[in-house]
């Protein structure tokens, strides 16, 4: 039997894109082109993401991989631990640097332990990567390791190594074999259906034209315009933009056919845009920006146009990002998400675990309560 070798990569340039993508599958956020693209276009280091990816080799063959970063802050993670950092540092500890397994700037659930499930060494490879993550924290005296938005099937691997689960909630849309957008509307309650029609009609009344471009149909000028919208939104709400224009301009070269750009024109000028990625059976809505206020245009570009895109393309799911109870009124439903956490300090670990237990009880109750607020008509009993 061959011996598995775990290596640490400070750049995905050090591993074959073909071998990495064989493990990553159809998820565009896990593919080499996306993750290495963040490195190559200067998106990571300025925001405090330092790659230390784990790669497991069986001789020269890559048989396992896990995205891994050293972090000196918690921006761009979408699983909020700022209060943990504050409490630990007030008690005299150093919360940063820490380790994070995630897709930077992307609250997208998916596999984090990239293995070939058909391989006889799949479980051993996954266990080796989790053990390596814990060991990296201990060896480097790091406060913690956080795996964000893993697939539910992976939780057992992390729990076996002493990581603890944190429950979260997002809102996603699912395609119930809708024939068209009107068919989708007919499945909603009368109140929600009228609300959506009213919001869409208001966009038409403002003489706004919508265009959807995919892959290499997106021009360099359109990417440049969208990046300006994206930056202006970040400057207004969050501060420094995360993604560079070069990242967008080169995205289709690295992920052919995956980028989707939905743009709005008013009086012949672009006024807003929404960016998404398609992969497998899912459309992932990611970023939005605009140059001025137009009623309901955010809903139109980020929700209604993307829902329509999914129906026309036969995609099964729309993942429109984190948070947003307002999505319930527009045909989205609550979905549980998870994160896994390893804390080095015994006392701090107990405090965090107590918090997670209380938080999970409250979130379970909250998610159950959301069932009465979805937009779909309930079947007659």
N, C-alpha and C positions, 0 to 999 in steps of 0.2 A: 504494500500500500504506500502510495506517495505521501509526502509530508506537506501540509499546507503552510505556506509562508505569508505572513502578514507584513505588508509594507505601508509606509506613510508617504503620501505624495503631496508636495507643496504646490503642485500645479497639475491640472489634468492634461497638460501638454506632455506629461511623462507616461501616459498610458494610451494605448491604441483606441481611437474613437470607435472602430468597428467592434472590438471586444467589449468596450464599455456599453455600447448601444445594444448589443445582444442581451445584456443583462437588464438594461433600463426598459426595454420594450417600447410601447407606444406613447408613454407619458412624456410629453415634450419637455417638461420641466426637469426631468431626470436625465435627458439625453446629453451626450457629450457636448453637442453644439450649443446648448443653452448654458450649461454650467461653465464650460470653458469660455464661452462668449462673455460671460460676466467678468471673468478674470482678464481676458484679452482686451476688453474695451474700457478698463479702468473703472468698473462699477464697485468693486469690492473693497480694496484697501482704504480708499478715502472714507468709507462707511464703517471701518473696523471689522471687516470679515477677512480672516487670514486662513487660506486653505491648508488643511492637514488631512486630506482624504485617506480613508483606509482602502487598501486593495489587497485581496487575497489571491495568491497565485498557487496553482498546482503545476510545478515546473514553470513553463513559460506561458501557460494559459491562465488568463484572468477568470477566476471562478466565483469571485465575490467582490463587492464594492459598497462603500457607504460614504455619502457626502459628509464631510466633517470640517468644522471651522473653529479656530480660536477666535473669541470675541472679546472686545474691550468695552462693549456697551450692549444694550438690548434693542436698539432701533432695528426696524425691519423684520421683526420676528413674529409678531401677531399672537404670541402667547405671552402675556404680560407678567413679568417677574420683577418689575421695578421696586415693588414694596419689599420683596425678598432681599433684593440687593441693599436697599436702605436699612432694613433691620439688621442684616448681617454686618454691614459696615459700621453701624452705630454701636454694635456689640464688640467692635474691635477687629473684625475679620476683613479680608479682601475678597469681595465677591467676584471681581474681575481681575485677571482674565478667567473665562470659563470656556467650556467646549459646547458646541451646538451642532447637531445633525439636523439639517433643514435645507430647503431651497431658499436662498436669500431673497428677501423682499416679496415672497410669494406664499400666502396662507393656503396652500393647496395640499390636500391629503393625498398620500400615495405611498408606495413602498419606499422604505429607507434602507432596508437590508437587501441589496440587489444580488440575487442568486438565481441560478437556473433551477426552478422547482423540480425538474426532471432528473437533476443530478443526484447520484447516491450520496454525495457529500454536502448536499444543500443545508441540512440542519447543522452539521458540524461547522460549515463555513459561516452560517449566521451566528452561531454561538461564539466562534472565534472573533468575529467582528465586535460583538457586544463586549466580550471580555477585554478586547483591545481598547475599547472606549473607556471602560472603567480603569484599566491599568494606566492609560495615558493621563487620566486625572490624578491618580495616586502618585505616579512617577514624577509628574511636573508640579505637584502641590497646587492643583487647580481646585477651586471651590466646588465645581459642579459640572454635570454634563446633562444636556437637555436635548431630547429627540422630539422634534415638532411635527405634528400631523402624520404620524406613521399609519400604515394600513392596520385595521383592527386585528387582522390575522397575525401581525408581528408582535403584538403586545406581550404574548407569553415569553418570547425570547428575551425581552427586556426585563420583565418581572422576575424571570429565573435568575438574573444577574443582580437583583436588588434595586432596580429602578421602580419608581412608583408612578402610577397613572394619574393624569389630570384630565378631567372631562371638559369639553368645550362644545359650542353650538354654532353652526353656520346655517345658511338658508340657500337651498339649491332648487332648481327647476328640473322636472323630469318629464320626458316626452312619452305620453301615454298613447302612442301611435296616432297623434293628431294629424288630420288630413291637411289642414292649413291653419292660419292664425284664427280665423273665424270659428273653426271647429274647437280650438282651444278655448276661445271666449265662451262658447256655448256650454262648456263644462263648469263655468264659474257661476256663483250666485248672481242674481240680477243686479244687486248693488255694486258688486265688484266689476261686473261686466260693463255697466254704465260708466263707472269711474274711469276705467281704462279707455273706453271709447272717447270719453270727454277729454282725457289727457292727450290722446293721439290727435283728436280733431283740433285741439289748440295749437299743436305744432304745425299742422297744415295751414291754419289761419294766419300764421306768421310768415307764410311763403318760404318755408324752409325746405330745401331739397336734400335728400339723403342719398349717399352713394356708398356701396360696400365694395371694398377691394380686397383681394386675397392673394397672398404669396407674391410672385414677381409682377403682379398687376399693380402693386403699390409703388409709386414713383418715389425717387429721391426727394423731390419737392414735397410730396405729401408726408413723407416721414419727417422732414424738417419742420413742416407746419405743425404736425401733431406733437413733435417734441417740444415746441414752444408752448403749446397748450398744456402739455403734461408738466412742464417746469413751472408755468404760472400757477397751476393748481397747487403744486408742492410748496411753492414760496408762500402762498396765501395760508395754507393749512398746517404744513409740517416742517417747513424749513428747507434744507438742502435736498434737491432732487437726487434720487438714487441711480437712475439709469441714464447713461450718456447717449447723445445722438448717434454716436458710432455704433452703439449696441443695437439700436433700432435699424439703422441703415444696413447693417450686415446680417440682420437676423434671418432673412429668407435664404441667404447663402448657407447658413448653418442649420436651419430647419426648413427645408424647402416645402412650400405650400402650407406651413403651419400658421403664419401670421394672418390675422384678419383685422382690417382697419375700416371702421365705419365713420364716415365724415359727413358733416352737415354744412350746407351753404345757405347764406342769406344775402340777397342782392349781389350774387355772383362771387362772394368771398367766403372762404372757409371760416366758420365761427366756432366749431366744436368738433371733437373727435373722441372715439372710444376704441381701445386696442384690446384684442383678444388673441388667444392661441387655440387652434384646434388640434386634437390628437386622440387617436382611438375613437371612442364613441362620445367624446365630450368636447364641449366648447368652454374655454376658461376665459371669462371676462376679467380683465386686469386693471386697466388704467383709463382715465377719462380726463379731458381738459377742455377749456373753452376760453373764448376771448371776451365774452360779455354775457349778460343774463338774457336767456330766452326761456319762456315758460315751458316746463315739462320736458325740456330737451334732454336732460340727463336720463330721465325715465325712458324716453324714446330710444336713445342710442344704446344705453347700457342694458336695458331689459327687453323692450318690445322688439327692437331690431335683432337682438341676439336670440331671442326666443324664435322669431320668424326664421332666422338663419338655421337654427337647429332643426326646425320642422322641415324646411326645404331640403336640407342636407341629410336628413334621417339620423341626426345625432340624438343620443338618448338622454343627455344630461347637460345642463348649463350650471357651471360653477362660477358664480359672479362675485366671489371674494368673501371677506370676513364681515361679520356683523350685519346689522340692518333689518330690524323688525318690519320696516316698511315693505320689505320684499314679500311678506306673507300676503298682503293685499293684491299682489301682482302675480300670483300663481306659484310662488315658491313655498317650500315646506322645510321644517327644521330637520337638521341632520346632525347627529353627534360626531364630534371630532375628539381626537386624543393627543396628548403629549406625554412623554415619559421623562422622569427626572431622577438623577443620581446626585445625592448631596454627600460631600466628604465628611463634614463635621457631624458628630453623633447628635449633639444637642440641637443643632440647627435642623438636621434631618428629621428628628422627632417633631419639631415645631411645624415644619413644612408638611409632614405627613398628616398631622392633626388638621391643619388647614385644608388639605386636599380632601379629606374625608367629609368635613363640614361643607365645603364648596360643592362636592359632588351631590350630596343630598339636596342642597338648594337648587342646583342646576337640573337634576332629574325632575324635581317638582315643577320647575319653570318650563322645561321642555314638554312635559306632559300637559301643562296648561295651554301651550300654544296650539294644541290640536283643535281647540274650539275657535281658532281665529284664522284658519286657512281659508283661501278664497273659493275653493271648490264646493259645488253643491253636494250635500250629503245624500246618499241613496235613500229612497223611501223604504221604511221598515214594513 
